[in-house]
Structure formats: C-alpha cells, structure tokens
Amino acid sequence: MAAENNNNNVVQVSDFPVKRPREEEQDGGQNGVPDTLSTQPNHSQHSGISPVLPGWFSEISPMWPGEAHSLKVEKVLFEGKSDYQNVMVFQSSTYGKVLVLDGVIQLTERDECAYQEMITHLPLCSIPKPKKVLVIGGGDGGVLREIARYSSVEKIDICEIDKMVVEVSKQFFPDVAVGFEDPRVTLNIGDGVAFLKAVEEGTYDAVIVDSSDPIGPAQELFEKPFFASVARALRPGGVVCTQAESIWLHMDIIEGIVANCRQIFKGSVNYAWTTVPTYPSGMIGFMLCSTEGPTVDFLNPVYSIDEDDSQTRPLKFYNSELHSAAFCLPSFAKRAIGSKAK
C-alpha cells in the first residue's frame, strides 16, 4: 500500500509502477532530487541555450520543425537531470523566471496565468459545486493554486511522476507552487496512468491533465486507454480537461485526440484554446469532455468565479466572457475538428 506522510500530504506511490528513464537519459546527470538543489549550470546539449545567439534560450523541437522561440537569458538559476527529463530554470529579461523541461518551456512568471487559470476554470466553472478533483501532472502547483479557489472542493489529489519538478517549482516559483500548501491537497509521486487504473470507479467530479507534449514521459497521457481510465474515474456528468496542443502546429494530433474522446466520452466533447505568448505558436488548446449523465454545457459556465467576492487573490486572465469565447475556433480548425465522427 502507498504510505502517506501526514505532515506533507505526500504519498510515495510504491504500488504504482514508475516509468523507466528513456534509454538516452540513463547515463550521466543527477537522478532524483538532491538534498540541496544544484544551481550550477552545465549547459548540456538539451538545455536550449543557443550557440547561435549567445545569451539566449531557443526552444527547438521536432514537434515544431523550422521554427524556434527565443528568450534572452539573464542568468541560469538551476540545471539538473531527473529520472525522466532535463530540468532548467533561468531568469529571463522579459518574462521573469522560466521553467524548462527537456528544452521546452513549461511556464514563465509573466504568462503562466493564461494557462493555469484556463485549464482549471474551463472545466470547474462548467459543473455545479465540484467536490473531488484529480490533477495528473501539474508538478509546478499552478493548477492546484487555481482549484483551491473553490470552497466546494473537499479533496484535491495530484499525481506527478517527476519529484524534481515539484521541488524545483517550490524553490523557484513559490507564487505558483503555493497550491501545494492547501490542506486539501495530497501529492502522489508516481505514474498517472497507473494511478488512474487503481482509482475506484466514479471517484472524481473533475480530472485535469496538465501534461507536457506527447513525447517522453507524457506520451501515454494522449492515448486512448488513458482517456478510458479517466472516464472510468469520473462520476456521471463528470468532466475532464486536458492539454491538447496547438491548432497551428499539431492538427493531426488534435484530430486523433478528438476522435478518441468522442468514442469514449458519451456526454460533451469540445476543444477550447487560450493564448500563451511563450508557447509554440503563441497558443495552446484544451480538450474538455464529460461523461454520460447530467448535461454539461461547457460553452456556458454555471459558475462565475470571476464574480465571486470571496476570492482573496484576483484572477489575472480568466473571466466568464473569455470562457465562452475560448470555444470559438478559426474556420480551418472548426472544419477539421468537426469532421471527426461522434
């Protein structure tokens, strides 16, 4: 059985298999989380520090060939290697501190609100009084921070595979990782796919999948068996919101996700998007689905969290108008996504 640490609400998921490191990552580097996080840069070939533009970070990936987004680096604050990926934090000139995994920007202090708020409030504002919420991924704690706004929520579980991401986020992004301090949160370190398989059917009102791109550790989170496990873990009329890539770069991936979700989720299936300047193409999408049961109309939220006077920290990005507008798609995307049979 998994043993819970009552002081920190951390569960080391010993019964859930943790994915093996990729073969190319098994040699060298630091594994796990050291007692003191190293802040000495080693500028590995995967760091993204550009040899062409000295002093700049350039995001280069086969997932967006022929283009790169660059940020000027003031200082590299941390660089290490976990069991799963390369982790880096640097201070940028214009977007504050930046978290990078395997050479891909995960968040910046300046625009993280556009992602964290939308991936959380699009699903949770669409159902009345959610009580139990699961986060898969999301090791930076930003989604937890946003879920904590809901007084109706009684339990927040998070399953993150990479402990180093959690520790680095707590050290360098305290305003994001503050979500871990909520007493309703239980952190499970392990594989989200295995975690979901062990969850009792109908446990959660909502599942939020805050994953990186579908390569490496996050690949399984975009596949049909995973979505089936999510649907099983949700109550009737429960909702899921998952990171679903860019309509400018990954329409083939999105079409596959939509097709799978329409086979599995018998309620609503919708694609929404938001603008995030430091993500490839400046935007990112979300799949929002509901299970069979009470009708969920994602386009028209049932709760206006932006009008809730009890909020102690004002929202920076999300509001009810943006909620509905997020589901308006450009014509080319509307045709492609709408062409998938239900």
SULQUIUR-V797776 format. One record per residue. N is the residue number from 1. RES is the residue in one small letter. SS is DSSP state (alpha for helix, beta for strand, coil for the rest). D_FIRST is the distance of its C-alpha to the first C-alpha in Angstrom with 1 decimal. Layout:
BEGIN
n=N res=RES ss=SS d_first=D_FIRST
n=N res=RES ss=SS d_first=D_FIRST
END
This chain:
BEGIN
n=1 res=m ss=coil d_first=0.0
n=2 res=a ss=coil d_first=3.8
n=3 res=a ss=beta d_first=6.3
n=4 res=e ss=beta d_first=9.4
n=5 res=n ss=beta d_first=12.8
n=6 res=n ss=coil d_first=15.1
n=7 res=n ss=coil d_first=18.1
n=8 res=n ss=coil d_first=17.8
n=9 res=n ss=coil d_first=15.4
n=10 res=v ss=beta d_first=13.7
n=11 res=v ss=beta d_first=10.1
n=12 res=q ss=beta d_first=9.6
n=13 res=v ss=coil d_first=8.0
n=14 res=s ss=coil d_first=7.1
n=15 res=d ss=coil d_first=6.2
n=16 res=f ss=coil d_first=9.4
n=17 res=p ss=coil d_first=12.5
n=18 res=v ss=coil d_first=14.9
n=19 res=k ss=coil d_first=18.5
n=20 res=r ss=coil d_first=20.8
n=21 res=p ss=coil d_first=23.7
n=22 res=r ss=coil d_first=26.8
n=23 res=e ss=alpha d_first=29.2
n=24 res=e ss=alpha d_first=31.8
n=25 res=e ss=alpha d_first=29.4
n=26 res=q ss=coil d_first=28.1
n=27 res=d ss=coil d_first=31.1
n=28 res=g ss=coil d_first=31.9
n=29 res=g ss=coil d_first=30.9
n=30 res=q ss=coil d_first=28.2
n=31 res=n ss=coil d_first=24.5
n=32 res=g ss=coil d_first=21.8
n=33 res=v ss=coil d_first=23.0
n=34 res=p ss=coil d_first=25.4
n=35 res=d ss=coil d_first=25.8
n=36 res=t ss=coil d_first=29.0
n=37 res=l ss=coil d_first=29.3
n=38 res=s ss=coil d_first=32.3
n=39 res=t ss=coil d_first=35.2
n=40 res=q ss=coil d_first=37.5
n=41 res=p ss=coil d_first=38.3
n=42 res=n ss=coil d_first=38.7
n=43 res=h ss=coil d_first=39.8
n=44 res=s ss=coil d_first=38.3
n=45 res=q ss=coil d_first=39.7
n=46 res=h ss=coil d_first=36.8
n=47 res=s ss=coil d_first=37.4
n=48 res=g ss=coil d_first=40.0
n=49 res=i ss=beta d_first=42.5
n=50 res=s ss=coil d_first=45.7
n=51 res=p ss=coil d_first=48.2
n=52 res=v ss=coil d_first=50.7
n=53 res=l ss=coil d_first=50.5
n=54 res=p ss=coil d_first=49.9
n=55 res=g ss=coil d_first=47.9
n=56 res=w ss=beta d_first=46.3
n=57 res=f ss=beta d_first=42.9
n=58 res=s ss=beta d_first=43.3
n=59 res=e ss=beta d_first=40.6
n=60 res=i ss=coil d_first=41.3
n=61 res=s ss=coil d_first=39.2
n=62 res=p ss=alpha d_first=39.8
n=63 res=m ss=alpha d_first=38.5
n=64 res=w ss=alpha d_first=41.7
n=65 res=p ss=coil d_first=44.3
n=66 res=g ss=coil d_first=47.7
n=67 res=e ss=coil d_first=46.7
n=68 res=a ss=coil d_first=45.0
n=69 res=h ss=beta d_first=44.5
n=70 res=s ss=beta d_first=45.3
n=71 res=l ss=beta d_first=44.7
n=72 res=k ss=beta d_first=46.6
n=73 res=v ss=beta d_first=44.5
n=74 res=e ss=beta d_first=45.5
n=75 res=k ss=beta d_first=42.9
n=76 res=v ss=beta d_first=39.7
n=77 res=l ss=beta d_first=37.2
n=78 res=f ss=beta d_first=34.2
n=79 res=e ss=beta d_first=33.6
n=80 res=g ss=beta d_first=30.6
n=81 res=k ss=beta d_first=28.5
n=82 res=s ss=coil d_first=24.8
n=83 res=d ss=coil d_first=22.8
n=84 res=y ss=coil d_first=23.8
n=85 res=q ss=coil d_first=27.1
n=86 res=n ss=beta d_first=30.0
n=87 res=v ss=beta d_first=29.9
n=88 res=m ss=beta d_first=33.1
n=89 res=v ss=beta d_first=34.5
n=90 res=f ss=beta d_first=38.2
n=91 res=q ss=beta d_first=40.8
n=92 res=s ss=beta d_first=43.0
n=93 res=s ss=coil d_first=46.5
n=94 res=t ss=coil d_first=46.1
n=95 res=y ss=coil d_first=42.5
n=96 res=g ss=coil d_first=41.0
n=97 res=k ss=beta d_first=37.9
n=98 res=v ss=beta d_first=36.4
n=99 res=l ss=beta d_first=32.9
n=100 res=v ss=beta d_first=33.2
n=101 res=l ss=beta d_first=30.6
n=102 res=d ss=coil d_first=32.0
n=103 res=g ss=coil d_first=35.5
n=104 res=v ss=beta d_first=34.8
n=105 res=i ss=beta d_first=35.2
n=106 res=q ss=beta d_first=32.2
n=107 res=l ss=beta d_first=33.8
n=108 res=t ss=beta d_first=36.7
n=109 res=e ss=coil d_first=37.4
n=110 res=r ss=coil d_first=40.4
n=111 res=d ss=coil d_first=39.2
n=112 res=e ss=alpha d_first=35.4
n=113 res=c ss=alpha d_first=36.2
n=114 res=a ss=alpha d_first=37.7
n=115 res=y ss=alpha d_first=34.4
n=116 res=q ss=alpha d_first=31.8
n=117 res=e ss=alpha d_first=33.8
n=118 res=m ss=alpha d_first=34.7
n=119 res=i ss=alpha d_first=31.3
n=120 res=t ss=alpha d_first=30.0
n=121 res=h ss=alpha d_first=33.0
n=122 res=l ss=alpha d_first=34.2
n=123 res=p ss=alpha d_first=31.3
n=124 res=l ss=alpha d_first=30.6
n=125 res=c ss=coil d_first=34.3
n=126 res=s ss=coil d_first=34.6
n=127 res=i ss=coil d_first=32.7
n=128 res=p ss=coil d_first=33.3
n=129 res=k ss=coil d_first=30.9
n=130 res=p ss=coil d_first=27.6
n=131 res=k ss=coil d_first=24.7
n=132 res=k ss=beta d_first=21.4
n=133 res=v ss=beta d_first=21.6
n=134 res=l ss=beta d_first=19.3
n=135 res=v ss=beta d_first=20.6
n=136 res=i ss=beta d_first=19.9
n=137 res=g ss=beta d_first=21.4
n=138 res=g ss=coil d_first=23.6
n=139 res=g ss=coil d_first=22.5
n=140 res=d ss=coil d_first=25.9
n=141 res=g ss=coil d_first=25.0
n=142 res=g ss=alpha d_first=28.2
n=143 res=v ss=alpha d_first=26.9
n=144 res=l ss=alpha d_first=24.8
n=145 res=r ss=alpha d_first=28.1
n=146 res=e ss=alpha d_first=29.8
n=147 res=i ss=alpha d_first=27.2
n=148 res=a ss=coil d_first=27.5
n=149 res=r ss=coil d_first=31.1
n=150 res=y ss=coil d_first=30.2
n=151 res=s ss=coil d_first=30.3
n=152 res=s ss=coil d_first=29.0
n=153 res=v ss=coil d_first=25.6
n=154 res=e ss=coil d_first=23.0
n=155 res=k ss=beta d_first=19.8
n=156 res=i ss=beta d_first=19.6
n=157 res=d ss=beta d_first=16.5
n=158 res=i ss=beta d_first=17.2
n=159 res=c ss=beta d_first=15.7
n=160 res=e ss=beta d_first=17.8
n=161 res=i ss=coil d_first=17.6
n=162 res=d ss=coil d_first=19.9
n=163 res=k ss=alpha d_first=19.3
n=164 res=m ss=alpha d_first=23.0
n=165 res=v ss=alpha d_first=24.2
n=166 res=v ss=alpha d_first=22.5
n=167 res=e ss=alpha d_first=23.9
n=168 res=v ss=alpha d_first=27.3
n=169 res=s ss=alpha d_first=27.6
n=170 res=k ss=alpha d_first=27.0
n=171 res=q ss=alpha d_first=29.7
n=172 res=f ss=alpha d_first=32.3
n=173 res=f ss=coil d_first=31.8
n=174 res=p ss=alpha d_first=31.1
n=175 res=d ss=alpha d_first=32.8
n=176 res=v ss=alpha d_first=30.4
n=177 res=a ss=alpha d_first=27.2
n=178 res=v ss=alpha d_first=28.0
n=179 res=g ss=alpha d_first=25.8
n=180 res=f ss=alpha d_first=22.7
n=181 res=e ss=alpha d_first=24.3
n=182 res=d ss=coil d_first=24.1
n=183 res=p ss=coil d_first=21.9
n=184 res=r ss=coil d_first=20.7
n=185 res=v ss=beta d_first=19.0
n=186 res=t ss=beta d_first=15.3
n=187 res=l ss=beta d_first=15.2
n=188 res=n ss=beta d_first=12.5
n=189 res=i ss=beta d_first=13.5
n=190 res=g ss=coil d_first=13.2
n=191 res=d ss=coil d_first=15.1
n=192 res=g ss=alpha d_first=16.3
n=193 res=v ss=alpha d_first=17.1
n=194 res=a ss=alpha d_first=13.7
n=195 res=f ss=alpha d_first=12.4
n=196 res=l ss=alpha d_first=15.2
n=197 res=k ss=alpha d_first=14.7
n=198 res=a ss=alpha d_first=11.4
n=199 res=v ss=coil d_first=13.2
n=200 res=e ss=coil d_first=14.9
n=201 res=e ss=coil d_first=18.6
n=202 res=g ss=coil d_first=20.9
n=203 res=t ss=coil d_first=18.6
n=204 res=y ss=beta d_first=20.7
n=205 res=d ss=beta d_first=24.4
n=206 res=a ss=beta d_first=24.6
n=207 res=v ss=beta d_first=22.9
n=208 res=i ss=beta d_first=24.6
n=209 res=v ss=beta d_first=24.3
n=210 res=d ss=beta d_first=25.7
n=211 res=s ss=coil d_first=25.9
n=212 res=s ss=coil d_first=28.3
n=213 res=d ss=coil d_first=30.7
n=214 res=p ss=coil d_first=29.8
n=215 res=i ss=coil d_first=30.0
n=216 res=g ss=alpha d_first=27.5
n=217 res=p ss=alpha d_first=23.9
n=218 res=a ss=alpha d_first=24.8
n=219 res=q ss=alpha d_first=26.5
n=220 res=e ss=alpha d_first=24.0
n=221 res=l ss=alpha d_first=24.0
n=222 res=f ss=alpha d_first=27.6
n=223 res=e ss=coil d_first=27.2
n=224 res=k ss=alpha d_first=27.5
n=225 res=p ss=alpha d_first=24.1
n=226 res=f ss=alpha d_first=22.5
n=227 res=f ss=alpha d_first=25.0
n=228 res=a ss=alpha d_first=24.2
n=229 res=s ss=alpha d_first=20.5
n=230 res=v ss=alpha d_first=21.7
n=231 res=a ss=alpha d_first=24.1
n=232 res=r ss=alpha d_first=21.6
n=233 res=a ss=alpha d_first=19.5
n=234 res=l ss=beta d_first=22.7
n=235 res=r ss=beta d_first=24.5
n=236 res=p ss=beta d_first=28.1
n=237 res=g ss=beta d_first=30.2
n=238 res=g ss=beta d_first=27.3
n=239 res=v ss=beta d_first=28.1
n=240 res=v ss=beta d_first=27.0
n=241 res=c ss=beta d_first=28.7
n=242 res=t ss=beta d_first=28.3
n=243 res=q ss=beta d_first=30.4
n=244 res=a ss=coil d_first=33.0
n=245 res=e ss=coil d_first=35.4
n=246 res=s ss=coil d_first=39.1
n=247 res=i ss=coil d_first=41.8
n=248 res=w ss=coil d_first=44.2
n=249 res=l ss=coil d_first=42.2
n=250 res=h ss=coil d_first=39.6
n=251 res=m ss=alpha d_first=41.1
n=252 res=d ss=alpha d_first=40.1
n=253 res=i ss=alpha d_first=36.4
n=254 res=i ss=alpha d_first=36.9
n=255 res=e ss=alpha d_first=38.6
n=256 res=g ss=alpha d_first=35.8
n=257 res=i ss=alpha d_first=33.2
n=258 res=v ss=alpha d_first=35.6
n=259 res=a ss=alpha d_first=36.2
n=260 res=n ss=alpha d_first=32.5
n=261 res=c ss=alpha d_first=31.8
n=262 res=r ss=alpha d_first=34.8
n=263 res=q ss=alpha d_first=33.6
n=264 res=i ss=alpha d_first=30.1
n=265 res=f ss=coil d_first=30.8
n=266 res=k ss=coil d_first=33.3
n=267 res=g ss=coil d_first=34.1
n=268 res=s ss=coil d_first=35.6
n=269 res=v ss=beta d_first=35.4
n=270 res=n ss=beta d_first=37.1
n=271 res=y ss=beta d_first=37.5
n=272 res=a ss=beta d_first=38.2
n=273 res=w ss=beta d_first=39.0
n=274 res=t ss=beta d_first=39.7
n=275 res=t ss=beta d_first=41.7
n=276 res=v ss=coil d_first=40.1
n=277 res=p ss=coil d_first=42.8
n=278 res=t ss=coil d_first=40.7
n=279 res=y ss=coil d_first=38.9
n=280 res=p ss=alpha d_first=40.7
n=281 res=s ss=alpha d_first=43.6
n=282 res=g ss=alpha d_first=42.9
n=283 res=m ss=beta d_first=40.8
n=284 res=i ss=beta d_first=37.4
n=285 res=g ss=beta d_first=36.4
n=286 res=f ss=beta d_first=33.7
n=287 res=m ss=beta d_first=32.8
n=288 res=l ss=beta d_first=32.3
n=289 res=c ss=beta d_first=31.4
n=290 res=s ss=beta d_first=30.7
n=291 res=t ss=coil d_first=29.4
n=292 res=e ss=coil d_first=31.8
n=293 res=g ss=coil d_first=32.5
n=294 res=p ss=coil d_first=34.4
n=295 res=t ss=coil d_first=36.6
n=296 res=v ss=coil d_first=35.6
n=297 res=d ss=coil d_first=38.6
n=298 res=f ss=coil d_first=37.3
n=299 res=l ss=coil d_first=40.9
n=300 res=n ss=coil d_first=41.6
n=301 res=p ss=coil d_first=38.9
n=302 res=v ss=coil d_first=38.6
n=303 res=y ss=coil d_first=37.8
n=304 res=s ss=coil d_first=39.7
n=305 res=i ss=alpha d_first=37.5
n=306 res=d ss=alpha d_first=40.4
n=307 res=e ss=alpha d_first=42.5
n=308 res=d ss=coil d_first=40.0
n=309 res=d ss=coil d_first=41.8
n=310 res=s ss=coil d_first=38.7
n=311 res=q ss=coil d_first=37.5
n=312 res=t ss=coil d_first=37.8
n=313 res=r ss=coil d_first=37.6
n=314 res=p ss=coil d_first=40.0
n=315 res=l ss=coil d_first=38.9
n=316 res=k ss=coil d_first=40.5
n=317 res=f ss=coil d_first=40.5
n=318 res=y ss=coil d_first=39.3
n=319 res=n ss=coil d_first=41.6
n=320 res=s ss=alpha d_first=42.3
n=321 res=e ss=alpha d_first=45.1
n=322 res=l ss=alpha d_first=43.1
n=323 res=h ss=alpha d_first=40.4
n=324 res=s ss=alpha d_first=42.9
n=325 res=a ss=alpha d_first=44.7
n=326 res=a ss=coil d_first=41.5
n=327 res=f ss=coil d_first=41.8
n=328 res=c ss=coil d_first=45.4
n=329 res=l ss=coil d_first=45.5
n=330 res=p ss=coil d_first=48.3
n=331 res=s ss=alpha d_first=50.3
n=332 res=f ss=alpha d_first=49.1
n=333 res=a ss=alpha d_first=45.4
n=334 res=k ss=alpha d_first=46.1
n=335 res=r ss=alpha d_first=47.8
n=336 res=a ss=alpha d_first=45.1
n=337 res=i ss=alpha d_first=42.2
n=338 res=g ss=alpha d_first=44.2
n=339 res=s ss=coil d_first=45.1
n=340 res=k ss=coil d_first=41.7
n=341 res=a ss=coil d_first=41.9
n=342 res=k ss=coil d_first=39.7
END
